[in-house]
Amino acid sequence: MLDASTNAVRPDIADVRLADRVFAPHYAAPLRRTLSSSVDLRESRGRDALTIAHLPVGATFDLLDLTGGVAWGIAVDAGLVGYLDADVVAT
C-alpha cells in the first residue's frame, strides 16, 4: 500500500508514473504548473481541511486533477500530495 500523502493515488485516479505499482480505474499524466500566488496545500478537497503545507508563489505543482475549482496533485518541492484552490495554478 502506497502512502497517499507522498504518492498521488486515490481510489478513482493515480499518477501514471505509479502504474507499475498500483491499479487505478484511471491514470493521469502530471501537468507541470507554477503557482501564481501562495496557497495552502490541503489534505482533502474542503476549504476547512487540514493544511499540510504552505506553498509560496512560484512553487512547482504537478497537476493531476482539476474539478470544481479544486486542483489535486503534487507539490514538487515539498514532495507532498494534496489539494489547493485551482485559481492559483498558472497555465
PyMOL Python script that loads the backbone (N, CA, C, O; Angstrom):
from pymol import cmd

cmd.read_pdbstr("""\
ATOM      1  N   MET A   1       0.840  -1.181   0.000  1.00  0.00           N
ATOM      2  CA  MET A   1       0.000   0.000   0.000  1.00  0.00           C
ATOM      3  C   MET A   1       0.883   1.242   0.000  1.00  0.00           C
ATOM      4  O   MET A   1       1.766   1.379   0.847  1.00  0.00           O
ATOM      5  N   LEU A   2       0.651   2.131  -0.933  1.00  0.00           N
ATOM      6  CA  LEU A   2       1.444   3.354  -1.025  1.00  0.00           C
ATOM      7  C   LEU A   2       0.885   4.436  -0.107  1.00  0.00           C
ATOM      8  O   LEU A   2      -0.325   4.518   0.104  1.00  0.00           O
ATOM      9  N   ASP A   3       1.757   5.249   0.424  1.00  0.00           N
ATOM     10  CA  ASP A   3       1.369   6.376   1.268  1.00  0.00           C
ATOM     11  C   ASP A   3       0.795   7.471   0.375  1.00  0.00           C
ATOM     12  O   ASP A   3       1.509   8.043  -0.448  1.00  0.00           O
ATOM     13  N   ALA A   4      -0.494   7.763   0.538  1.00  0.00           N
ATOM     14  CA  ALA A   4      -1.177   8.741  -0.320  1.00  0.00           C
ATOM     15  C   ALA A   4      -0.740  10.179  -0.044  1.00  0.00           C
ATOM     16  O   ALA A   4      -1.075  11.077  -0.817  1.00  0.00           O
ATOM     17  N   SER A   5      -0.008  10.414   1.029  1.00  0.00           N
ATOM     18  CA  SER A   5       0.467  11.777   1.283  1.00  0.00           C
ATOM     19  C   SER A   5       1.704  12.112   0.451  1.00  0.00           C
ATOM     20  O   SER A   5       2.043  13.282   0.272  1.00  0.00           O
ATOM     21  N   THR A   6       2.372  11.077  -0.052  1.00  0.00           N
ATOM     22  CA  THR A   6       3.567  11.302  -0.867  1.00  0.00           C
ATOM     23  C   THR A   6       3.494  10.622  -2.237  1.00  0.00           C
ATOM     24  O   THR A   6       4.381  10.800  -3.072  1.00  0.00           O
ATOM     25  N   ASN A   7       2.448   9.853  -2.458  1.00  0.00           N
ATOM     26  CA  ASN A   7       2.218   9.197  -3.749  1.00  0.00           C
ATOM     27  C   ASN A   7       0.823   9.577  -4.227  1.00  0.00           C
ATOM     28  O   ASN A   7      -0.155   9.400  -3.501  1.00  0.00           O
ATOM     29  N   ALA A   8       0.733  10.092  -5.430  1.00  0.00           N
ATOM     30  CA  ALA A   8      -0.538  10.589  -5.957  1.00  0.00           C
ATOM     31  C   ALA A   8      -1.425   9.433  -6.394  1.00  0.00           C
ATOM     32  O   ALA A   8      -1.444   9.035  -7.559  1.00  0.00           O
ATOM     33  N   VAL A   9      -2.156   8.909  -5.421  1.00  0.00           N
ATOM     34  CA  VAL A   9      -3.066   7.811  -5.688  1.00  0.00           C
ATOM     35  C   VAL A   9      -4.330   8.002  -4.857  1.00  0.00           C
ATOM     36  O   VAL A   9      -4.271   8.238  -3.650  1.00  0.00           O
ATOM     37  N   ARG A  10      -5.465   7.895  -5.524  1.00  0.00           N
ATOM     38  CA  ARG A  10      -6.774   7.933  -4.887  1.00  0.00           C
ATOM     39  C   ARG A  10      -7.553   6.724  -5.394  1.00  0.00           C
ATOM     40  O   ARG A  10      -7.095   6.051  -6.318  1.00  0.00           O
ATOM     41  N   PRO A  11      -8.704   6.430  -4.822  1.00  0.00           N
ATOM     42  CA  PRO A  11      -9.483   5.285  -5.322  1.00  0.00           C
ATOM     43  C   PRO A  11      -9.909   5.424  -6.781  1.00  0.00           C
ATOM     44  O   PRO A  11     -10.119   4.419  -7.460  1.00  0.00           O
ATOM     45  N   ASP A  12     -10.039   6.666  -7.275  1.00  0.00           N
ATOM     46  CA  ASP A  12     -10.542   6.890  -8.633  1.00  0.00           C
ATOM     47  C   ASP A  12      -9.471   7.222  -9.665  1.00  0.00           C
ATOM     48  O   ASP A  12      -9.726   7.125 -10.866  1.00  0.00           O
ATOM     49  N   ILE A  13      -8.285   7.610  -9.225  1.00  0.00           N
ATOM     50  CA  ILE A  13      -7.253   8.076 -10.162  1.00  0.00           C
ATOM     51  C   ILE A  13      -5.868   7.969  -9.508  1.00  0.00           C
ATOM     52  O   ILE A  13      -5.729   8.038  -8.286  1.00  0.00           O
ATOM     53  N   ALA A  14      -4.863   7.800 -10.353  1.00  0.00           N
ATOM     54  CA  ALA A  14      -3.485   7.756  -9.861  1.00  0.00           C
ATOM     55  C   ALA A  14      -2.552   8.379 -10.888  1.00  0.00           C
ATOM     56  O   ALA A  14      -2.861   8.453 -12.077  1.00  0.00           O
ATOM     57  N   ASP A  15      -1.423   8.816 -10.403  1.00  0.00           N
ATOM     58  CA  ASP A  15      -0.359   9.326 -11.260  1.00  0.00           C
ATOM     59  C   ASP A  15       0.105   8.180 -12.161  1.00  0.00           C
ATOM     60  O   ASP A  15       0.383   7.084 -11.674  1.00  0.00           O
ATOM     61  N   VAL A  16       0.189   8.422 -13.451  1.00  0.00           N
ATOM     62  CA  VAL A  16       0.587   7.378 -14.392  1.00  0.00           C
ATOM     63  C   VAL A  16       1.980   6.823 -14.071  1.00  0.00           C
ATOM     64  O   VAL A  16       2.283   5.680 -14.414  1.00  0.00           O
ATOM     65  N   ARG A  17       2.813   7.613 -13.427  1.00  0.00           N
ATOM     66  CA  ARG A  17       4.151   7.148 -13.054  1.00  0.00           C
ATOM     67  C   ARG A  17       4.109   6.044 -11.995  1.00  0.00           C
ATOM     68  O   ARG A  17       5.128   5.413 -11.713  1.00  0.00           O
ATOM     69  N   LEU A  18       2.918   5.808 -11.405  1.00  0.00           N
ATOM     70  CA  LEU A  18       2.754   4.751 -10.411  1.00  0.00           C
ATOM     71  C   LEU A  18       2.081   3.510 -10.985  1.00  0.00           C
ATOM     72  O   LEU A  18       1.780   2.576 -10.242  1.00  0.00           O
ATOM     73  N   ALA A  19       1.843   3.485 -12.285  1.00  0.00           N
ATOM     74  CA  ALA A  19       1.094   2.394 -12.919  1.00  0.00           C
ATOM     75  C   ALA A  19       1.724   1.020 -12.703  1.00  0.00           C
ATOM     76  O   ALA A  19       1.018   0.012 -12.702  1.00  0.00           O
ATOM     77  N   ASP A  20       3.024   0.970 -12.522  1.00  0.00           N
ATOM     78  CA  ASP A  20       3.677  -0.320 -12.289  1.00  0.00           C
ATOM     79  C   ASP A  20       3.547  -0.792 -10.840  1.00  0.00           C
ATOM     80  O   ASP A  20       3.929  -1.916 -10.516  1.00  0.00           O
ATOM     81  N   ARG A  21       3.005   0.074  -9.960  1.00  0.00           N
ATOM     82  CA  ARG A  21       2.895  -0.272  -8.546  1.00  0.00           C
ATOM     83  C   ARG A  21       1.478  -0.278  -7.992  1.00  0.00           C
ATOM     84  O   ARG A  21       1.240  -0.818  -6.911  1.00  0.00           O
ATOM     85  N   VAL A  22       0.526   0.317  -8.722  1.00  0.00           N
ATOM     86  CA  VAL A  22      -0.833   0.418  -8.205  1.00  0.00           C
ATOM     87  C   VAL A  22      -1.837   0.337  -9.348  1.00  0.00           C
ATOM     88  O   VAL A  22      -1.602   0.867 -10.434  1.00  0.00           O
ATOM     89  N   PHE A  23      -2.967  -0.337  -9.091  1.00  0.00           N
ATOM     90  CA  PHE A  23      -4.041  -0.376 -10.071  1.00  0.00           C
ATOM     91  C   PHE A  23      -5.016   0.738  -9.742  1.00  0.00           C
ATOM     92  O   PHE A  23      -5.372   0.938  -8.581  1.00  0.00           O
ATOM     93  N   ALA A  24      -5.449   1.468 -10.769  1.00  0.00           N
ATOM     94  CA  ALA A  24      -6.455   2.521 -10.608  1.00  0.00           C
ATOM     95  C   ALA A  24      -7.367   2.495 -11.824  1.00  0.00           C
ATOM     96  O   ALA A  24      -6.934   2.117 -12.912  1.00  0.00           O
ATOM     97  N   PRO A  25      -8.631   2.895 -11.655  1.00  0.00           N
ATOM     98  CA  PRO A  25      -9.539   2.932 -12.796  1.00  0.00           C
ATOM     99  C   PRO A  25      -9.082   3.912 -13.882  1.00  0.00           C
ATOM    100  O   PRO A  25      -9.361   3.721 -15.066  1.00  0.00           O
ATOM    101  N   HIS A  26      -8.372   4.968 -13.454  1.00  0.00           N
ATOM    102  CA  HIS A  26      -7.868   5.979 -14.388  1.00  0.00           C
ATOM    103  C   HIS A  26      -6.474   6.408 -13.940  1.00  0.00           C
ATOM    104  O   HIS A  26      -6.164   6.443 -12.750  1.00  0.00           O
ATOM    105  N   TYR A  27      -5.649   6.730 -14.928  1.00  0.00           N
ATOM    106  CA  TYR A  27      -4.322   7.271 -14.663  1.00  0.00           C
ATOM    107  C   TYR A  27      -4.240   8.643 -15.320  1.00  0.00           C
ATOM    108  O   TYR A  27      -4.842   8.879 -16.368  1.00  0.00           O
ATOM    109  N   ALA A  28      -3.493   9.536 -14.698  1.00  0.00           N
ATOM    110  CA  ALA A  28      -3.304  10.874 -15.245  1.00  0.00           C
ATOM    111  C   ALA A  28      -1.819  11.166 -15.366  1.00  0.00           C
ATOM    112  O   ALA A  28      -1.029  10.839 -14.480  1.00  0.00           O
ATOM    113  N   ALA A  29      -1.457  11.784 -16.473  1.00  0.00           N
ATOM    114  CA  ALA A  29      -0.089  12.260 -16.643  1.00  0.00           C
ATOM    115  C   ALA A  29      -0.008  13.649 -16.014  1.00  0.00           C
ATOM    116  O   ALA A  29      -0.842  14.503 -16.315  1.00  0.00           O
ATOM    117  N   PRO A  30       0.959  13.891 -15.163  1.00  0.00           N
ATOM    118  CA  PRO A  30       1.041  15.186 -14.494  1.00  0.00           C
ATOM    119  C   PRO A  30       1.352  16.319 -15.465  1.00  0.00           C
ATOM    120  O   PRO A  30       2.152  16.176 -16.390  1.00  0.00           O
ATOM    121  N   LEU A  31       0.702  17.434 -15.227  1.00  0.00           N
ATOM    122  CA  LEU A  31       0.978  18.653 -15.976  1.00  0.00           C
ATOM    123  C   LEU A  31       1.744  19.590 -15.054  1.00  0.00           C
ATOM    124  O   LEU A  31       1.201  20.046 -14.047  1.00  0.00           O
ATOM    125  N   ARG A  32       2.976  19.877 -15.377  1.00  0.00           N
ATOM    126  CA  ARG A  32       3.815  20.733 -14.538  1.00  0.00           C
ATOM    127  C   ARG A  32       3.313  22.176 -14.637  1.00  0.00           C
ATOM    128  O   ARG A  32       3.235  22.745 -15.726  1.00  0.00           O
ATOM    129  N   ARG A  33       2.978  22.751 -13.489  1.00  0.00           N
ATOM    130  CA  ARG A  33       2.456  24.104 -13.412  1.00  0.00           C
ATOM    131  C   ARG A  33       3.220  24.882 -12.343  1.00  0.00           C
ATOM    132  O   ARG A  33       3.900  24.303 -11.495  1.00  0.00           O
ATOM    133  N   THR A  34       3.090  26.215 -12.406  1.00  0.00           N
ATOM    134  CA  THR A  34       3.685  27.111 -11.430  1.00  0.00           C
ATOM    135  C   THR A  34       2.558  27.850 -10.721  1.00  0.00           C
ATOM    136  O   THR A  34       1.594  28.271 -11.361  1.00  0.00           O
ATOM    137  N   LEU A  35       2.669  28.010  -9.419  1.00  0.00           N
ATOM    138  CA  LEU A  35       1.623  28.686  -8.663  1.00  0.00           C
ATOM    139  C   LEU A  35       1.754  30.197  -8.810  1.00  0.00           C
ATOM    140  O   LEU A  35       2.843  30.752  -8.663  1.00  0.00           O
ATOM    141  N   SER A  36       0.635  30.857  -9.100  1.00  0.00           N
ATOM    142  CA  SER A  36       0.635  32.297  -9.335  1.00  0.00           C
ATOM    143  C   SER A  36       0.550  33.100  -8.043  1.00  0.00           C
ATOM    144  O   SER A  36       0.785  34.308  -8.057  1.00  0.00           O
ATOM    145  N   SER A  37       0.225  32.466  -6.946  1.00  0.00           N
ATOM    146  CA  SER A  37       0.241  33.113  -5.632  1.00  0.00           C
ATOM    147  C   SER A  37       0.446  32.034  -4.570  1.00  0.00           C
ATOM    148  O   SER A  37       0.328  30.841  -4.853  1.00  0.00           O
ATOM    149  N   SER A  38       0.746  32.457  -3.371  1.00  0.00           N
ATOM    150  CA  SER A  38       0.934  31.490  -2.294  1.00  0.00           C
ATOM    151  C   SER A  38      -0.412  30.877  -1.933  1.00  0.00           C
ATOM    152  O   SER A  38      -1.460  31.502  -2.092  1.00  0.00           O
ATOM    153  N   VAL A  39      -0.361  29.646  -1.445  1.00  0.00           N
ATOM    154  CA  VAL A  39      -1.598  28.913  -1.161  1.00  0.00           C
ATOM    155  C   VAL A  39      -1.321  27.795  -0.164  1.00  0.00           C
ATOM    156  O   VAL A  39      -0.198  27.302  -0.051  1.00  0.00           O
ATOM    157  N   ASP A  40      -2.364  27.411   0.551  1.00  0.00           N
ATOM    158  CA  ASP A  40      -2.261  26.267   1.450  1.00  0.00           C
ATOM    159  C   ASP A  40      -2.554  24.986   0.682  1.00  0.00           C
ATOM    160  O   ASP A  40      -3.533  24.905  -0.060  1.00  0.00           O
ATOM    161  N   LEU A  41      -1.705  23.994   0.865  1.00  0.00           N
ATOM    162  CA  LEU A  41      -1.939  22.655   0.333  1.00  0.00           C
ATOM    163  C   LEU A  41      -2.725  21.911   1.401  1.00  0.00           C
ATOM    164  O   LEU A  41      -2.293  21.815   2.550  1.00  0.00           O
ATOM    165  N   ARG A  42      -3.887  21.383   1.011  1.00  0.00           N
ATOM    166  CA  ARG A  42      -4.790  20.758   1.976  1.00  0.00           C
ATOM    167  C   ARG A  42      -4.811  19.243   1.833  1.00  0.00           C
ATOM    168  O   ARG A  42      -4.506  18.692   0.775  1.00  0.00           O
ATOM    169  N   GLU A  43      -5.179  18.591   2.920  1.00  0.00           N
ATOM    170  CA  GLU A  43      -5.253  17.136   2.955  1.00  0.00           C
ATOM    171  C   GLU A  43      -6.429  16.594   2.142  1.00  0.00           C
ATOM    172  O   GLU A  43      -6.354  15.493   1.597  1.00  0.00           O
ATOM    173  N   SER A  44      -7.511  17.366   2.061  1.00  0.00           N
ATOM    174  CA  SER A  44      -8.683  16.954   1.290  1.00  0.00           C
ATOM    175  C   SER A  44      -9.281  18.173   0.582  1.00  0.00           C
ATOM    176  O   SER A  44      -8.775  19.286   0.728  1.00  0.00           O
ATOM    177  N   ARG A  45     -10.347  17.966  -0.178  1.00  0.00           N
ATOM    178  CA  ARG A  45     -10.923  18.996  -1.040  1.00  0.00           C
ATOM    179  C   ARG A  45     -11.461  20.222  -0.306  1.00  0.00           C
ATOM    180  O   ARG A  45     -11.324  21.343  -0.795  1.00  0.00           O
ATOM    181  N   GLY A  46     -12.056  20.026   0.833  1.00  0.00           N
ATOM    182  CA  GLY A  46     -12.752  21.108   1.531  1.00  0.00           C
ATOM    183  C   GLY A  46     -11.843  22.237   1.964  1.00  0.00           C
ATOM    184  O   GLY A  46     -10.693  22.012   2.342  1.00  0.00           O
ATOM    185  N   ARG A  47     -12.364  23.458   1.909  1.00  0.00           N
ATOM    186  CA  ARG A  47     -11.573  24.626   2.327  1.00  0.00           C
ATOM    187  C   ARG A  47     -11.219  24.585   3.815  1.00  0.00           C
ATOM    188  O   ARG A  47     -10.262  25.230   4.244  1.00  0.00           O
ATOM    189  N   ASP A  48     -11.982  23.833   4.595  1.00  0.00           N
ATOM    190  CA  ASP A  48     -11.719  23.712   6.028  1.00  0.00           C
ATOM    191  C   ASP A  48     -10.839  22.506   6.360  1.00  0.00           C
ATOM    192  O   ASP A  48     -10.642  22.183   7.531  1.00  0.00           O
ATOM    193  N   ALA A  49     -10.316  21.847   5.337  1.00  0.00           N
ATOM    194  CA  ALA A  49      -9.464  20.663   5.535  1.00  0.00           C
ATOM    195  C   ALA A  49      -8.130  21.056   6.166  1.00  0.00           C
ATOM    196  O   ALA A  49      -7.708  22.211   6.103  1.00  0.00           O
ATOM    197  N   LEU A  50      -7.493  20.087   6.763  1.00  0.00           N
ATOM    198  CA  LEU A  50      -6.194  20.281   7.394  1.00  0.00           C
ATOM    199  C   LEU A  50      -5.162  20.761   6.377  1.00  0.00           C
ATOM    200  O   LEU A  50      -5.020  20.167   5.308  1.00  0.00           O
ATOM    201  N   THR A  51      -4.442  21.835   6.707  1.00  0.00           N
ATOM    202  CA  THR A  51      -3.352  22.338   5.874  1.00  0.00           C
ATOM    203  C   THR A  51      -2.114  21.493   6.142  1.00  0.00           C
ATOM    204  O   THR A  51      -1.688  21.335   7.287  1.00  0.00           O
ATOM    205  N   ILE A  52      -1.543  20.952   5.066  1.00  0.00           N
ATOM    206  CA  ILE A  52      -0.347  20.121   5.240  1.00  0.00           C
ATOM    207  C   ILE A  52       0.942  20.849   4.848  1.00  0.00           C
ATOM    208  O   ILE A  52       2.041  20.426   5.207  1.00  0.00           O
ATOM    209  N   ALA A  53       0.786  21.955   4.100  1.00  0.00           N
ATOM    210  CA  ALA A  53       1.954  22.772   3.734  1.00  0.00           C
ATOM    211  C   ALA A  53       1.461  24.114   3.214  1.00  0.00           C
ATOM    212  O   ALA A  53       0.346  24.228   2.705  1.00  0.00           O
ATOM    213  N   HIS A  54       2.300  25.115   3.348  1.00  0.00           N
ATOM    214  CA  HIS A  54       2.021  26.411   2.737  1.00  0.00           C
ATOM    215  C   HIS A  54       2.995  26.551   1.572  1.00  0.00           C
ATOM    216  O   HIS A  54       4.211  26.504   1.754  1.00  0.00           O
ATOM    217  N   LEU A  55       2.446  26.724   0.380  1.00  0.00           N
ATOM    218  CA  LEU A  55       3.276  26.791  -0.825  1.00  0.00           C
ATOM    219  C   LEU A  55       3.447  28.240  -1.258  1.00  0.00           C
ATOM    220  O   LEU A  55       2.466  28.981  -1.318  1.00  0.00           O
ATOM    221  N   PRO A  56       4.659  28.653  -1.559  1.00  0.00           N
ATOM    222  CA  PRO A  56       4.911  30.040  -1.957  1.00  0.00           C
ATOM    223  C   PRO A  56       4.587  30.291  -3.428  1.00  0.00           C
ATOM    224  O   PRO A  56       4.488  29.359  -4.227  1.00  0.00           O
ATOM    225  N   VAL A  57       4.426  31.547  -3.759  1.00  0.00           N
ATOM    226  CA  VAL A  57       4.262  31.924  -5.157  1.00  0.00           C
ATOM    227  C   VAL A  57       5.458  31.395  -5.935  1.00  0.00           C
ATOM    228  O   VAL A  57       6.593  31.462  -5.462  1.00  0.00           O
ATOM    229  N   GLY A  58       5.204  30.875  -7.121  1.00  0.00           N
ATOM    230  CA  GLY A  58       6.275  30.335  -7.957  1.00  0.00           C
ATOM    231  C   GLY A  58       6.591  28.872  -7.701  1.00  0.00           C
ATOM    232  O   GLY A  58       7.406  28.287  -8.414  1.00  0.00           O
ATOM    233  N   ALA A  59       5.964  28.264  -6.695  1.00  0.00           N
ATOM    234  CA  ALA A  59       6.210  26.846  -6.407  1.00  0.00           C
ATOM    235  C   ALA A  59       5.734  25.992  -7.578  1.00  0.00           C
ATOM    236  O   ALA A  59       4.795  26.358  -8.284  1.00  0.00           O
ATOM    237  N   THR A  60       6.373  24.882  -7.769  1.00  0.00           N
ATOM    238  CA  THR A  60       6.028  23.953  -8.841  1.00  0.00           C
ATOM    239  C   THR A  60       4.996  22.950  -8.332  1.00  0.00           C
ATOM    240  O   THR A  60       5.113  22.420  -7.227  1.00  0.00           O
ATOM    241  N   PHE A  61       3.973  22.699  -9.171  1.00  0.00           N
ATOM    242  CA  PHE A  61       2.876  21.803  -8.812  1.00  0.00           C
ATOM    243  C   PHE A  61       2.594  20.897  -9.995  1.00  0.00           C
ATOM    244  O   PHE A  61       2.368  21.374 -11.107  1.00  0.00           O
ATOM    245  N   ASP A  62       2.605  19.589  -9.762  1.00  0.00           N
ATOM    246  CA  ASP A  62       2.255  18.622 -10.803  1.00  0.00           C
ATOM    247  C   ASP A  62       0.756  18.349 -10.714  1.00  0.00           C
ATOM    248  O   ASP A  62       0.301  17.592  -9.856  1.00  0.00           O
ATOM    249  N   LEU A  63       0.005  18.968 -11.602  1.00  0.00           N
ATOM    250  CA  LEU A  63      -1.447  18.891 -11.621  1.00  0.00           C
ATOM    251  C   LEU A  63      -1.912  17.555 -12.199  1.00  0.00           C
ATOM    252  O   LEU A  63      -1.494  17.158 -13.286  1.00  0.00           O
ATOM    253  N   LEU A  64      -2.790  16.863 -11.449  1.00  0.00           N
ATOM    254  CA  LEU A  64      -3.319  15.579 -11.897  1.00  0.00           C
ATOM    255  C   LEU A  64      -4.831  15.589 -12.083  1.00  0.00           C
ATOM    256  O   LEU A  64      -5.362  14.800 -12.864  1.00  0.00           O
ATOM    257  N   ASP A  65      -5.528  16.469 -11.378  1.00  0.00           N
ATOM    258  CA  ASP A  65      -6.983  16.544 -11.485  1.00  0.00           C
ATOM    259  C   ASP A  65      -7.427  17.958 -11.153  1.00  0.00           C
ATOM    260  O   ASP A  65      -6.915  18.589 -10.228  1.00  0.00           O
ATOM    261  N   LEU A  66      -8.387  18.439 -11.924  1.00  0.00           N
ATOM    262  CA  LEU A  66      -8.942  19.777 -11.711  1.00  0.00           C
ATOM    263  C   LEU A  66     -10.451  19.655 -11.834  1.00  0.00           C
ATOM    264  O   LEU A  66     -10.983  19.511 -12.935  1.00  0.00           O
ATOM    265  N   THR A  67     -11.139  19.713 -10.698  1.00  0.00           N
ATOM    266  CA  THR A  67     -12.579  19.521 -10.670  1.00  0.00           C
ATOM    267  C   THR A  67     -13.208  20.490  -9.681  1.00  0.00           C
ATOM    268  O   THR A  67     -12.769  20.595  -8.536  1.00  0.00           O
ATOM    269  N   GLY A  68     -14.243  21.198 -10.131  1.00  0.00           N
ATOM    270  CA  GLY A  68     -14.987  22.064  -9.226  1.00  0.00           C
ATOM    271  C   GLY A  68     -14.170  23.142  -8.553  1.00  0.00           C
ATOM    272  O   GLY A  68     -14.407  23.460  -7.388  1.00  0.00           O
ATOM    273  N   GLY A  69     -13.212  23.710  -9.262  1.00  0.00           N
ATOM    274  CA  GLY A  69     -12.396  24.782  -8.697  1.00  0.00           C
ATOM    275  C   GLY A  69     -11.316  24.331  -7.732  1.00  0.00           C
ATOM    276  O   GLY A  69     -10.688  25.152  -7.064  1.00  0.00           O
ATOM    277  N   VAL A  70     -11.098  23.017  -7.658  1.00  0.00           N
ATOM    278  CA  VAL A  70     -10.072  22.466  -6.767  1.00  0.00           C
ATOM    279  C   VAL A  70      -9.094  21.626  -7.589  1.00  0.00           C
ATOM    280  O   VAL A  70      -9.493  20.787  -8.397  1.00  0.00           O
ATOM    281  N   ALA A  71      -7.817  21.874  -7.363  1.00  0.00           N
ATOM    282  CA  ALA A  71      -6.766  21.122  -8.060  1.00  0.00           C
ATOM    283  C   ALA A  71      -6.187  20.087  -7.107  1.00  0.00           C
ATOM    284  O   ALA A  71      -6.020  20.342  -5.914  1.00  0.00           O
ATOM    285  N   TRP A  72      -5.885  18.915  -7.654  1.00  0.00           N
ATOM    286  CA  TRP A  72      -5.232  17.853  -6.879  1.00  0.00           C
ATOM    287  C   TRP A  72      -3.946  17.473  -7.594  1.00  0.00           C
ATOM    288  O   TRP A  72      -3.917  17.328  -8.816  1.00  0.00           O
ATOM    289  N   GLY A  73      -2.887  17.316  -6.816  1.00  0.00           N
ATOM    290  CA  GLY A  73      -1.619  16.940  -7.411  1.00  0.00           C
ATOM    291  C   GLY A  73      -0.497  16.946  -6.402  1.00  0.00           C
ATOM    292  O   GLY A  73      -0.711  16.782  -5.201  1.00  0.00           O
ATOM    293  N   ILE A  74       0.701  17.137  -6.912  1.00  0.00           N
ATOM    294  CA  ILE A  74       1.913  17.014  -6.107  1.00  0.00           C
ATOM    295  C   ILE A  74       2.632  18.361  -6.014  1.00  0.00           C
ATOM    296  O   ILE A  74       2.972  18.966  -7.030  1.00  0.00           O
ATOM    297  N   ALA A  75       2.856  18.816  -4.789  1.00  0.00           N
ATOM    298  CA  ALA A  75       3.710  19.976  -4.551  1.00  0.00           C
ATOM    299  C   ALA A  75       5.134  19.459  -4.681  1.00  0.00           C
ATOM    300  O   ALA A  75       5.653  18.824  -3.762  1.00  0.00           O
ATOM    301  N   VAL A  76       5.761  19.726  -5.804  1.00  0.00           N
ATOM    302  CA  VAL A  76       7.031  19.086  -6.159  1.00  0.00           C
ATOM    303  C   VAL A  76       8.125  19.323  -5.123  1.00  0.00           C
ATOM    304  O   VAL A  76       8.755  18.365  -4.675  1.00  0.00           O
ATOM    305  N   ASP A  77       8.363  20.553  -4.737  1.00  0.00           N
ATOM    306  CA  ASP A  77       9.452  20.842  -3.795  1.00  0.00           C
ATOM    307  C   ASP A  77       9.198  20.240  -2.419  1.00  0.00           C
ATOM    308  O   ASP A  77      10.138  19.805  -1.753  1.00  0.00           O
ATOM    309  N   ALA A  78       7.948  20.210  -1.987  1.00  0.00           N
ATOM    310  CA  ALA A  78       7.602  19.655  -0.674  1.00  0.00           C
ATOM    311  C   ALA A  78       7.492  18.136  -0.718  1.00  0.00           C
ATOM    312  O   ALA A  78       7.612  17.469   0.310  1.00  0.00           O
ATOM    313  N   GLY A  79       7.263  17.589  -1.914  1.00  0.00           N
ATOM    314  CA  GLY A  79       7.098  16.150  -2.045  1.00  0.00           C
ATOM    315  C   GLY A  79       5.798  15.637  -1.448  1.00  0.00           C
ATOM    316  O   GLY A  79       5.702  14.477  -1.047  1.00  0.00           O
ATOM    317  N   LEU A  80       4.796  16.513  -1.393  1.00  0.00           N
ATOM    318  CA  LEU A  80       3.524  16.160  -0.779  1.00  0.00           C
ATOM    319  C   LEU A  80       2.381  16.220  -1.784  1.00  0.00           C
ATOM    320  O   LEU A  80       2.383  17.043  -2.700  1.00  0.00           O
ATOM    321  N   VAL A  81       1.418  15.346  -1.601  1.00  0.00           N
ATOM    322  CA  VAL A  81       0.234  15.291  -2.448  1.00  0.00           C
ATOM    323  C   VAL A  81      -0.914  15.950  -1.702  1.00  0.00           C
ATOM    324  O   VAL A  81      -1.122  15.707  -0.514  1.00  0.00           O
ATOM    325  N   GLY A  82      -1.658  16.789  -2.418  1.00  0.00           N
ATOM    326  CA  GLY A  82      -2.788  17.428  -1.762  1.00  0.00           C
ATOM    327  C   GLY A  82      -3.633  18.234  -2.713  1.00  0.00           C
ATOM    328  O   GLY A  82      -3.493  18.160  -3.934  1.00  0.00           O
ATOM    329  N   TYR A  83      -4.513  19.006  -2.115  1.00  0.00           N
ATOM    330  CA  TYR A  83      -5.489  19.809  -2.835  1.00  0.00           C
ATOM    331  C   TYR A  83      -5.225  21.283  -2.597  1.00  0.00           C
ATOM    332  O   TYR A  83      -4.764  21.682  -1.528  1.00  0.00           O
ATOM    333  N   LEU A  84      -5.525  22.092  -3.611  1.00  0.00           N
ATOM    334  CA  LEU A  84      -5.428  23.540  -3.471  1.00  0.00           C
ATOM    335  C   LEU A  84      -6.429  24.213  -4.392  1.00  0.00           C
ATOM    336  O   LEU A  84      -7.000  23.583  -5.282  1.00  0.00           O
ATOM    337  N   ASP A  85      -6.630  25.500  -4.165  1.00  0.00           N
ATOM    338  CA  ASP A  85      -7.567  26.265  -4.991  1.00  0.00           C
ATOM    339  C   ASP A  85      -7.027  26.358  -6.416  1.00  0.00           C
ATOM    340  O   ASP A  85      -5.883  26.754  -6.638  1.00  0.00           O
ATOM    341  N   ALA A  86      -7.861  25.991  -7.362  1.00  0.00           N
ATOM    342  CA  ALA A  86      -7.432  25.919  -8.767  1.00  0.00           C
ATOM    343  C   ALA A  86      -7.025  27.264  -9.344  1.00  0.00           C
ATOM    344  O   ALA A  86      -6.218  27.311 -10.273  1.00  0.00           O
ATOM    345  N   ASP A  87      -7.558  28.350  -8.825  1.00  0.00           N
ATOM    346  CA  ASP A  87      -7.269  29.661  -9.424  1.00  0.00           C
ATOM    347  C   ASP A  87      -5.817  30.098  -9.259  1.00  0.00           C
ATOM    348  O   ASP A  87      -5.408  31.072  -9.891  1.00  0.00           O
ATOM    349  N   VAL A  88      -5.024  29.417  -8.437  1.00  0.00           N
ATOM    350  CA  VAL A  88      -3.614  29.769  -8.301  1.00  0.00           C
ATOM    351  C   VAL A  88      -2.698  28.935  -9.178  1.00  0.00           C
ATOM    352  O   VAL A  88      -1.484  29.137  -9.186  1.00  0.00           O
ATOM    353  N   VAL A  89      -3.274  28.006  -9.910  1.00  0.00           N
ATOM    354  CA  VAL A  89      -2.490  27.147 -10.787  1.00  0.00           C
ATOM    355  C   VAL A  89      -2.372  27.825 -12.147  1.00  0.00           C
ATOM    356  O   VAL A  89      -3.336  27.867 -12.911  1.00  0.00           O
ATOM    357  N   ALA A  90      -1.204  28.348 -12.445  1.00  0.00           N
ATOM    358  CA  ALA A  90      -0.979  29.038 -13.724  1.00  0.00           C
ATOM    359  C   ALA A  90      -0.805  28.030 -14.841  1.00  0.00           C
ATOM    360  O   ALA A  90      -0.317  26.921 -14.624  1.00  0.00           O
ATOM    361  N   THR A  91      -1.208  28.424 -16.030  1.00  0.00           N
ATOM    362  CA  THR A  91      -1.079  27.535 -17.192  1.00  0.00           C
ATOM    363  C   THR A  91       0.263  27.710 -17.857  1.00  0.00           C
ATOM    364  O   THR A  91       0.551  27.045 -18.852  1.00  0.00           O
TER     365      THR A  91
END
""", "prot")
cmd.dss("prot")
cmd.show_as("cartoon", "prot")
cmd.util.cbc("prot")
cmd.orient("prot")
